[in-house]
Amino acid sequence: MDKPEFAPETLAVRAGIERSQFNEHAEALYLTSSFVFDSAAQAAARFGNQEPGNIYSRFTNPTVHAFEQRLAAIEGAEACVATASGMAAILSCALGLLKAGDHVVASRSVFGATIALFNNILGRFGVETTWVELQDVDAWMAAVRPATRMFYLETPANPTMELVDLAALCMAARQRGIPVVVDNCFCTPILQRPLALGADLVVHSATKFLDGQGRVLGGAVLGAAQLLNEKILPILRTAGPTLSAFNAWVLLKGLETLKLRVEAQCASALALAQWLQDHPAVASVLYPGLPSHPQYALACRQQAAGGAVVTFRVPGGREAAWRVIDHCRLISITANLGDTKTTITHPATTTHGRISADERARAGIDEGMLRIAVGLEALGDLQADLQRGLSLVNTASQR
């Protein structure tokens, strides 16, 4: 079922199924820490990587493997290694590809915890990171040093919705022998396939759209089988940032409706972005699906749709932004995204609150910025919920 002739929506339902002797129709959930061997010789062969098979659920579990196979099929990857969370996926890439003394070039416009990971944690172990403007391919290449061993980025970026020309950046990196790692969380493989554009590894926070209903944590790293087996899987096996079998089973069911959800959420997000763009209390809207986005042409070329996340700014800074949030009665005030329930957050004090004000400013994140992850509610209900707070912002700005 991983053959390319099947459409993504078919693979999302059928790929990765390996039925037990009971011939169940739904995927089985294997809640076990270890697996029994037929003999001492078989145990030795499996531990020595001479025979494939399950050993211990820290790194081999049938339910987790089913999720890995299904996501790899949808993403168009040779292989996948599942992890406990999206941050665990990023850490596994870093530990697999980097060592003390190595250098990383990364986009300024990434999730706040990612910035903290590279600066505060990897930095303590001798890995240095240079932060550059996401869309400026020349700046990426100018930052390269002899010790550069990774390019890391999100596109679209969180929460600024900037893009980079993936094909151009990956081609330039390949000429220098530098692996490119792309966080594809916002687009999912339904909207964008970075591996097909030249990326070496793709990471996901499966917690977001892949689950789609805010139930469990999960992550994944995808790419060529040799690269994953040599660099990423040993990190999982030894360090143990493991996806639980139960979470993998939940994520498997989430993948079945991924295309339906993402396409519906994208349609609502575009309509909401258009409404916000025309609202008198909104200073600006950042959404790749709008012709007003400075990289709209690139988004049309690189993505199947604009995505389900809309960022906008209101005049009046934090006070006005919080006023909009606090008057929401339907939209959930939470920093999670990709849920069937629409969420709203203030990035400067939540997702990017742990980085310095200077770092936020360089990343284009200001106090008047709000991020909405659009769910599956009726568009009119979302507009009415936002209007309650936006009407007050408009009144305040006219005083």
C-alpha positions in Angstrom: 0.0 0.0 0.0 3.0 2.3 -0.1 3.1 2.4 -3.9 3.0 5.8 -5.5 0.0 5.1 -7.7 -2.3 5.4 -4.7 -3.6 8.8 -3.8 -2.7 10.3 -0.4 -6.2 9.9 0.9 -6.1 6.2 0.1 -2.7 5.8 1.7 -3.9 7.6 4.8 -6.6 4.9 5.3 -4.8 1.8 4.0 -1.0 2.1 4.3 0.9 0.4 7.2 -1.7 -2.3 8.0 -0.3 -5.6 9.0 -3.0 -7.8 10.4 -2.4 -10.3 13.2 -3.6 -13.9 13.2 -7.0 -12.6 14.2 -7.3 -10.8 10.9 -8.8 -7.6 12.4 -10.0 -4.9 10.2 -9.0 -1.9 12.4 -5.4 -1.5 13.3 -4.3 -3.5 16.4 -3.0 -1.8 19.5 0.0 -3.6 20.9 0.5 -2.5 24.5 3.6 -4.4 25.5 7.0 -3.4 26.6 8.9 -6.4 25.1 8.5 -9.3 22.7 9.2 -13.0 23.1 11.7 -14.8 20.9 11.4 -18.4 19.6 15.0 -19.2 20.7 18.1 -17.8 22.1 19.6 -17.7 18.6 16.7 -15.6 17.4 17.1 -13.2 20.3 20.8 -12.8 19.5 20.1 -12.3 15.8 17.5 -9.6 16.4 19.7 -7.8 19.0 22.6 -7.9 16.6 20.5 -6.5 13.7 20.9 -9.7 11.7 17.2 -10.5 11.6 14.3 -8.0 11.4 11.6 -8.1 14.1 10.4 -6.6 17.3 12.6 -6.5 20.3 11.6 -3.8 22.8 8.9 -1.1 22.4 11.4 1.7 23.0 12.4 1.3 19.3 10.3 -1.5 17.8 6.6 -1.8 18.2 4.0 -3.0 15.6 1.5 -0.2 16.2 4.2 2.5 16.1 5.7 0.9 12.9 2.2 1.0 11.3 2.1 4.8 12.0 5.6 5.2 10.6 4.8 3.3 7.4 1.5 5.2 6.9 3.0 8.6 7.4 6.0 7.8 5.2 3.7 6.7 2.4 1.7 10.0 2.6 4.9 12.1 2.8 6.5 10.3 0.0 9.5 9.2 2.2 11.4 6.0 2.2 11.2 5.7 5.9 10.0 7.3 9.1 11.1 7.2 12.8 8.3 8.2 15.2 9.1 10.1 18.4 7.4 11.1 21.6 6.7 14.7 20.4 7.6 17.2 17.8 10.4 18.6 19.9 11.8 15.1 20.4 11.8 14.7 16.6 13.9 17.9 16.2 16.2 16.9 19.0 16.7 13.4 17.4 17.8 15.1 14.2 20.2 17.3 16.0 21.7 14.5 18.0 21.9 12.3 15.0 23.5 14.8 12.6 25.6 17.0 15.0 28.5 16.8 17.4 30.4 19.3 19.6 32.0 22.0 17.4 29.5 21.7 14.6 27.6 24.7 13.3 23.9 25.1 12.3 22.2 27.7 10.1 18.6 28.2 11.1 15.7 30.5 10.3 14.9 33.2 12.8 11.2 32.5 12.2 10.7 29.2 14.0 8.8 27.9 17.0 10.1 29.5 20.3 10.9 26.1 21.9 13.1 25.3 18.8 15.1 28.5 19.4 15.5 27.6 23.0 16.6 24.1 22.1 19.4 25.3 19.7 20.5 28.2 21.8 20.2 27.1 25.4 20.6 23.3 25.2 22.6 22.4 22.1 24.7 25.5 22.7 25.8 24.0 26.1 27.3 21.0 24.2 29.3 23.0 21.8 26.9 23.3 18.8 26.7 26.9 17.6 23.7 28.3 15.7 23.5 31.3 13.3 20.0 32.7 12.7 19.1 34.1 9.3 16.1 35.5 7.5 14.1 32.6 6.2 13.3 33.9 2.7 16.9 35.1 1.9 18.7 32.2 0.3 21.8 34.3 -0.1 21.9 35.0 3.6 21.7 31.2 4.3 24.7 30.6 2.1 26.7 33.6 3.4 26.3 32.1 6.9 27.9 28.8 6.0 31.2 27.9 7.7 33.5 24.9 7.3 31.8 23.4 10.3 28.2 23.8 9.1 26.4 20.5 9.3 22.7 21.4 9.2 20.2 23.9 7.8 17.0 24.0 9.9 13.8 25.8 9.0 10.0 25.9 9.0 8.0 27.0 6.0 5.5 28.6 6.5 7.1 30.0 9.6 5.4 30.1 13.0 3.8 32.6 13.5 5.0 35.1 10.8 3.8 32.9 7.9 7.0 33.7 5.9 8.1 31.2 3.2 11.4 30.2 1.6 11.9 28.8 -1.9 12.6 25.2 -0.8 13.8 24.0 -4.1 16.3 26.9 -4.4 17.6 26.6 -0.8 17.9 22.8 -1.0 19.8 22.9 -4.3 22.2 25.5 -2.8 22.7 23.4 0.3 23.2 20.2 -1.6 26.0 21.8 -3.6 27.8 22.4 -0.2 26.9 19.0 1.2 24.7 20.4 4.0 21.6 18.4 5.1 18.4 20.4 5.1 15.8 19.7 7.8 12.3 21.1 7.3 9.6 21.3 9.8 6.4 20.5 7.7 4.0 20.9 10.7 1.9 23.7 9.3 1.4 22.3 5.8 1.4 18.5 6.4 2.1 16.3 3.4 -1.3 17.1 2.1 -0.2 20.7 1.2 3.6 20.4 0.8 6.2 17.7 0.3 9.7 19.1 1.2 11.5 15.9 0.3 10.3 16.2 -3.3 11.7 19.7 -3.3 15.2 18.5 -2.2 15.0 18.4 1.6 17.0 15.6 3.4 14.8 15.2 6.4 11.2 16.3 7.3 10.0 16.6 10.9 6.5 16.7 12.2 4.8 17.5 15.4 2.2 14.8 15.0 0.4 16.4 18.0 -0.9 19.0 15.6 -2.7 18.3 12.3 -1.7 14.6 12.0 -3.7 13.8 15.2 -6.1 16.7 14.4 -8.2 16.5 17.6 -5.8 17.6 20.4 -5.6 14.2 22.0 -2.0 13.0 22.2 1.6 14.0 21.7 3.7 12.6 18.9 6.5 13.4 16.5 8.2 12.0 13.4 11.4 12.3 11.3 11.1 11.2 7.7 13.6 10.8 4.9 15.9 8.3 3.1 16.0 4.9 4.8 19.8 4.8 5.0 20.0 8.2 6.7 17.3 7.4 9.2 18.8 4.0 10.0 22.3 5.3 10.4 21.7 8.6 12.1 18.2 8.9 13.7 17.1 5.4 14.7 20.3 4.8 16.9 19.3 8.0 18.9 15.8 6.6 19.5 17.1 3.1 20.4 19.7 4.5 22.9 18.2 7.7 24.3 14.5 6.7 24.1 12.5 9.7 23.0 9.9 7.1 22.1 6.3 7.3 20.8 4.0 5.2 22.9 1.9 2.5 21.2 -1.3 4.0 22.4 -0.4 7.4 20.9 0.6 5.8 17.7 -2.7 4.1 17.5 -4.6 7.4 18.0 -2.4 9.1 15.4 -3.1 6.3 12.9 -6.8 7.1 13.1 -6.1 10.8 12.8 -4.2 10.2 9.5 -7.3 8.6 8.1 -9.2 12.0 8.0 -6.1 14.2 7.5 -6.9 15.3 3.9 -10.6 16.0 4.6 -9.8 18.0 7.7 -6.9 20.0 6.2 -8.8 20.9 3.0 -11.8 22.0 5.0 -9.7 24.0 7.4 -7.8 25.7 4.6 -11.0 26.8 3.0 -12.2 28.4 6.2 -8.8 29.9 6.9 -8.8 31.6 3.6 -12.3 33.0 4.1 -11.4 34.2 7.6 -8.2 35.8 6.4 -10.1 37.7 3.7 -12.6 38.9 6.3 -9.9 40.0 8.7 -8.1 41.8 5.9 -11.1 44.0 5.3 -11.8 44.6 9.0 -11.2 48.2 10.2 -9.7 47.0 13.5 -7.0 44.8 11.8 -3.7 46.4 10.9 -2.4 43.6 8.7 -3.0 39.9 7.9 -0.3 37.3 7.3 -1.6 34.4 5.3 0.1 32.8 2.3 -3.2 32.2 0.5 -3.9 35.9 0.2 -2.7 37.8 -2.9 -1.5 40.5 -0.5 1.1 38.1 1.0 4.5 39.2 -0.4 5.3 35.5 -1.3 1.9 34.6 -2.7 3.3 33.4 -6.0 5.8 31.2 -4.2 3.0 29.8 -2.0 0.9 29.0 -5.1 3.9 27.1 -6.6 5.1 25.3 -3.4 1.9 24.6 -1.5 -1.5 23.1 -2.5 -3.3 25.7 -0.4 -2.5 28.6 2.1 -2.8 26.4 5.2 -5.1 26.5 8.2 -3.1 29.1 10.3 -3.8 32.8 10.0 -1.7 35.5 11.8 -2.9 39.1 12.1 -2.0 42.3 13.9 -4.2 44.8 15.7 -3.2 48.3 16.6 -2.7 49.0 20.3 -0.1 46.3 21.1 -0.5 43.7 23.9 -3.5 45.4 25.5 -5.5 45.4 22.3 -4.4 41.8 21.4 -5.3 40.5 24.8 -8.7 42.3 24.6 -9.5 40.3 21.4 -8.5 37.0 23.0 -10.3 37.6 26.3 -13.6 38.4 24.5 -13.6 35.1 22.6 -16.3 32.7 23.9 -16.1 30.0 21.2 -12.5 30.0 20.1 -10.2 28.2 22.5 -7.4 30.2 24.2 -4.6 27.8 23.8 -1.3 27.6 21.9 -1.9 24.2 20.4 -2.9 24.1 16.7 -4.1 21.7 14.1 -7.2 20.9 16.1 -10.8 20.5 14.9 -11.5 23.3 17.4 -10.2 26.7 16.4 -7.6 28.2 18.7 -6.1 31.6 19.3 -2.9 32.7 21.0 -0.7 35.7 21.6 2.8 34.5 20.3 4.8 37.2 22.1 3.7 36.0 25.5 3.2 32.2 24.8 4.9 30.3 22.1 7.7 32.8 21.9 7.6 34.2 25.4 10.8 32.4 26.5 13.0 34.1 24.0 14.2 37.7 24.4 12.4 40.8 23.2 15.2 41.4 20.7 15.0 37.9 19.3 11.2 38.3 18.9 11.7 41.6 17.1 14.3 40.1 14.8 11.8 37.3 14.0 9.1 39.8 13.2 6.9 39.0 16.3 5.4 42.1 18.0 2.9 42.6 20.8 0.0 43.3 18.5 0.2 39.9 16.8 -2.4 37.2 17.1 -2.3 33.7 15.7 -5.4 31.7 14.9 -5.4 28.0 13.9 -8.7 27.5 12.2 -10.7 24.4 13.0 -14.0 23.0 11.6 -16.6 25.3 13.1 -18.9 27.4 11.0 -17.1 30.4 9.5 -19.9 32.8 10.6 -19.6 31.6 14.2 -15.8 32.3 14.2 -16.3 35.7 12.7 -18.9 36.6 15.3 -16.6 35.4 18.1 -13.7 37.6 16.9 -15.9 40.5 16.2 -16.8 40.9 19.9 -13.2 41.8 20.8 -12.3 43.5 17.5 -15.1 46.0 17.9 -13.5 47.1 21.1 -10.1 47.4 19.5 -11.7 49.6 16.8 -13.4 51.8 19.4 -10.2 52.1 21.4 -8.1 53.1 18.3 -10.5 55.9 17.5 -10.2 57.6 20.9 
